[in-house]
Amino acid sequence: MSFEAALRMTEILVSLALIQRGAEHLARGEWRIFGPQVVVALALMAGVWPGIAVWVLWALGLWQLHRFQGPYNGGSDKMVLLTLTCLAIAHAAPSRLWAEMALSYLAVQLALSYFISGWVKLRNPDWRSGRALSDVFAFSAYPVSEGLRALAGRRRLLWLCSWAVILFEVAFPLALTQQAALAVALGVAALFHLSNACFFGLNRFVWAWIGAYPALLWFQLRITGQGAEFPLL
Amino acid sequence: MLRLVLLYLPALFPSWRFFMEVGPSPRVEYRVDGGPWRAATGRPLRVGPGAMLRRLFWNPDWNETLFLVSCAERLVEEPTPHSVEEIRARIARRIGGAGVLEFRLVFHVRDGASVEFQSAPLAFGAPGR
């Protein structure tokens, strides 16, 4: 994937994420921020003045932070704002090198989002024993139905799920060594986000994270030399 | 401006420590005119595959519920009028009508639950009440 293609794909996917969440806010009558956000995201998706559109969306993201005194939807808002920041810098960069650095930063953060999340679980005895995931189903605010709370008692299953998540997340950076491995890892990661959306209602995380995938696909080719004239490694 | 910078920095340099530990989990409860306490947000007994698929694209109620959880956590860590008003306004919109509203935050842990915050009585609906 070329740098230009990765940039364009990221713009399209983050636009879809912004339109999805913007529409949810518009249904709440929150027009002042999210009306302009949806319109500008549609323009970005169509490729209309992308260099300006990403900066406008970035500014609207800051306004949203101010309005809600923090993220409205936790990590998913942070990921979308990070993506917009990197796109905005890539468009405003004085040279190709700095533009690539901006997209690389997004790619590295995406990989870190899995690795660090796995690492902190690996260090927690409650996660290693499956107790933490049992707690999530037992008393956290996240399960989307009361019926799902019954899963808290399936300790063996939750132990297996906990270790599957931990090992996948910690091992994620290894996928950067091979193009095919990264494609598989991102597919598994997308399924992981999908399951979080089904069980915990974290639908915005799906679109926020997938929006950053093109950056990592490009970055992997760039650092292994498969997609660039001057490999970094 | 400094406040906005402080809010923005975690997006620029995220910690990515999702679910590092499962801490006390808040539920928002409310009562009107001193009546019985009720849950401000509920969840269905079951959600079928079709609804799960639909919620992938359209889930405003649940996302608002998650925002109320965030506000509840912020309110206990660092009480601000903003968090109180966000919770009050969203409960008032959900229940409709008018009266004197109180809400409280009940934090659930593995072995039980405790009330960590209770708001002052707040008028909602028709002005002057």
HADDOCK unambig.tbl for C-alpha pairs under 7 A between the chains (distance, minus, plus):
assign (segid A and resid 20 and name CA) (segid B and resid 57 and name CA) 6.67 0.50 0.50
assign (segid A and resid 24 and name CA) (segid B and resid 58 and name CA) 6.77 0.50 0.50
assign (segid A and resid 24 and name CA) (segid B and resid 60 and name CA) 4.99 0.50 0.50
assign (segid A and resid 65 and name CA) (segid B and resid 7 and name CA) 6.75 0.50 0.50
assign (segid A and resid 66 and name CA) (segid B and resid 4 and name CA) 6.27 0.50 0.50
assign (segid A and resid 70 and name CA) (segid B and resid 7 and name CA) 5.86 0.50 0.50
assign (segid A and resid 72 and name CA) (segid B and resid 67 and name CA) 5.68 0.50 0.50
assign (segid A and resid 73 and name CA) (segid B and resid 63 and name CA) 6.91 0.50 0.50
assign (segid A and resid 73 and name CA) (segid B and resid 67 and name CA) 6.31 0.50 0.50
assign (segid A and resid 78 and name CA) (segid B and resid 11 and name CA) 4.46 0.50 0.50
assign (segid A and resid 79 and name CA) (segid B and resid 11 and name CA) 6.76 0.50 0.50
assign (segid A and resid 81 and name CA) (segid B and resid 11 and name CA) 6.38 0.50 0.50
assign (segid A and resid 82 and name CA) (segid B and resid 11 and name CA) 5.68 0.50 0.50
assign (segid A and resid 82 and name CA) (segid B and resid 12 and name CA) 5.67 0.50 0.50
assign (segid A and resid 113 and name CA) (segid B and resid 16 and name CA) 5.09 0.50 0.50
assign (segid A and resid 116 and name CA) (segid B and resid 16 and name CA) 6.12 0.50 0.50
assign (segid A and resid 116 and name CA) (segid B and resid 17 and name CA) 6.39 0.50 0.50
assign (segid A and resid 117 and name CA) (segid B and resid 16 and name CA) 5.72 0.50 0.50
assign (segid A and resid 117 and name CA) (segid B and resid 17 and name CA) 5.02 0.50 0.50
assign (segid A and resid 117 and name CA) (segid B and resid 18 and name CA) 5.55 0.50 0.50
assign (segid A and resid 120 and name CA) (segid B and resid 17 and name CA) 6.52 0.50 0.50
assign (segid A and resid 120 and name CA) (segid B and resid 20 and name CA) 5.61 0.50 0.50
assign (segid A and resid 121 and name CA) (segid B and resid 20 and name CA) 5.75 0.50 0.50
assign (segid A and resid 132 and name CA) (segid B and resid 21 and name CA) 6.97 0.50 0.50
assign (segid A and resid 132 and name CA) (segid B and resid 22 and name CA) 6.15 0.50 0.50
assign (segid A and resid 135 and name CA) (segid B and resid 22 and name CA) 6.74 0.50 0.50
assign (segid A and resid 135 and name CA) (segid B and resid 110 and name CA) 6.81 0.50 0.50
assign (segid A and resid 136 and name CA) (segid B and resid 22 and name CA) 6.64 0.50 0.50
assign (segid A and resid 139 and name CA) (segid B and resid 25 and name CA) 6.92 0.50 0.50
assign (segid A and resid 139 and name CA) (segid B and resid 108 and name CA) 6.24 0.50 0.50
assign (segid A and resid 139 and name CA) (segid B and resid 109 and name CA) 6.51 0.50 0.50
assign (segid A and resid 139 and name CA) (segid B and resid 110 and name CA) 6.73 0.50 0.50
assign (segid A and resid 140 and name CA) (segid B and resid 25 and name CA) 5.19 0.50 0.50
assign (segid A and resid 141 and name CA) (segid B and resid 25 and name CA) 6.09 0.50 0.50
assign (segid A and resid 141 and name CA) (segid B and resid 26 and name CA) 6.97 0.50 0.50
assign (segid A and resid 144 and name CA) (segid B and resid 43 and name CA) 6.19 0.50 0.50
assign (segid A and resid 145 and name CA) (segid B and resid 43 and name CA) 5.27 0.50 0.50
assign (segid A and resid 145 and name CA) (segid B and resid 44 and name CA) 5.03 0.50 0.50
assign (segid A and resid 145 and name CA) (segid B and resid 45 and name CA) 5.18 0.50 0.50
assign (segid A and resid 145 and name CA) (segid B and resid 46 and name CA) 5.14 0.50 0.50
assign (segid A and resid 145 and name CA) (segid B and resid 47 and name CA) 6.15 0.50 0.50
assign (segid A and resid 146 and name CA) (segid B and resid 43 and name CA) 6.48 0.50 0.50
assign (segid A and resid 146 and name CA) (segid B and resid 44 and name CA) 6.26 0.50 0.50
assign (segid A and resid 146 and name CA) (segid B and resid 45 and name CA) 4.70 0.50 0.50
assign (segid A and resid 146 and name CA) (segid B and resid 46 and name CA) 6.58 0.50 0.50
assign (segid A and resid 147 and name CA) (segid B and resid 45 and name CA) 5.31 0.50 0.50
assign (segid A and resid 147 and name CA) (segid B and resid 46 and name CA) 5.50 0.50 0.50
assign (segid A and resid 197 and name CA) (segid B and resid 56 and name CA) 6.52 0.50 0.50
assign (segid A and resid 198 and name CA) (segid B and resid 52 and name CA) 5.36 0.50 0.50
assign (segid A and resid 201 and name CA) (segid B and resid 62 and name CA) 6.75 0.50 0.50
assign (segid A and resid 203 and name CA) (segid B and resid 55 and name CA) 6.91 0.50 0.50
assign (segid A and resid 203 and name CA) (segid B and resid 56 and name CA) 4.88 0.50 0.50
